[in-house]
Amino acid sequence: MNKRSFKTSTKVSRLLRAGARKRNLLVQDRDILRRKRSELAEVAFDLFVDCGFHCTGVREIAAAAGLSVGAVFTYFTDKEKILAHIFFEQLERLEKELLDTLRTLIGEGTRAGAGPEAVFDTVFAQFLRAVDTLHRFIALAYQESKSLSAVARKELIVREKCVQGLLAEATSYGAERGRFAADDIDLKAHNIMVLGHAWAIRHLMFDGVMDSADDYREFLRPLVYSMLETGAASGLPKSDRSKARGEEGPTAAAKLRQA
């Protein structure tokens, strides 16, 4: 365990030990229970990242938190529930940061007539900074989402689509003003999100090549804009845009949604 993990675990362990002595109260007080669950999940998160989810047992989590194994089960019924809690808590954090930024930018942009590029660039920069901040979680999510229950995986997909939807909104802002193509916006937003995630899941490969998420954003910008600008003329009706591509049916994104 690295120094950061050890310091975090030590701090959280003291809090959890104090909470474990009042387990009956915790069950009755949902606010306290929610806070204690988050503290325990923080300890488990460091272990999952450093040692791997499958190599970390409840005993190791209990030891790192300074609790008995039984006390861990006061907060979570099993290890998979801890993993799900980590995923949903971190996705909520990412979603909130992006949502607040997007609402502010689009609201101000509409009132001030901000250019589509300025709005998209700022939202994309905020997204990549969030990816940088949460890169350990994103790497864990790619590695271990298969360990979630079917219900938890579905919930994870729903939350990921919320983040994807925010990037789609920023793209739509430009499409409505004629700067970006109006075709397959959802599919393009998904691809942009995956490109951003590469900063987290392939982070070591960028050592010595790029120093920051902002460097990576500048590297991606021509590729992303090429994707956003690709498509039929945005002024044509949707049916005519499909014909211009030699496609009579729905767009690729629509086909994906139907599947």
Helices and strands as residue ranges (DSSP letters): H 3-20, H 23-28, H 30-51, H 58-65, H 69-75, H 79-112, H 116-133, H 135-144, G 145-147, H 150-176, H 185-201, G 203-206, H 213-229, H 238-244, H 252-258
